[in-house]
Amino acid sequence: MLKHSHILRVWAAHNGDMGRLRGELLAYRQVAEERADAAAAHAQAAAREAAWRFSGVALEWSERFYRDEAARIDWLIDRLEGER
């Protein structure tokens, strides 16, 4: 079972305000992009040091994770707006 606070809000959206939900999702998307950018910057720094190779790979994974998360939020907003 996936427990994700924003998806739980979507699940219960029929009880709330869609404008507020959209705002929360956009804010979460912004955080995901910021985290992806930070991970990318750290990965670039790690690439300069051979001993940090594995840390760099983990940071690259983190960047991809957060970029994927932002893309899923875009998809989710499009999907919700299509349901109106």
Buried (B, 14 or more C-beta within 10 A) or exposed (E): EEEEEBEEBBEEBEEEEEEEBBEBBEEBBEBBBEBBEBBBEBBEEBBEEEEBEEBBEBBBEBBEBBBEBBEBBEEBBEEBEEEE
